Amino acid sequence: MVGRARVRRHPVNSQRLLTLLEVADLFRLSPHTVRAMVRKGSLQPVRICRRLLFSPDEVARFLASAK
C-alpha cells in the first residue's frame, strides 16, 4: 500500500508560544492587565481553545510600539 504524503496548509512556526502568565511576568504586569490589553486590541494572542498564547514576534512588536 502506498502512503499519502501529508500536506501542510499553513507553515509551522518553530517558535515556542508564550503563555499569559509568562507574558505578564515578562511585562511585570498582572494577568488581568494583559487580558485587558488583549480586549483593547493592543496585544494579539493566538487562541487555542480558551487559552491565550502569544508569539514572541507579537510580544516584540508590542514592546517596540510602546517606546
Secondary structure, 3 states (H helix, E strand, C coil): CCCCCCCCCCCCCCCCCEEHHHHHHHHCCCHHHHHHHHHHCCCCCEEECCEEEECHHHHHHHHHHHC
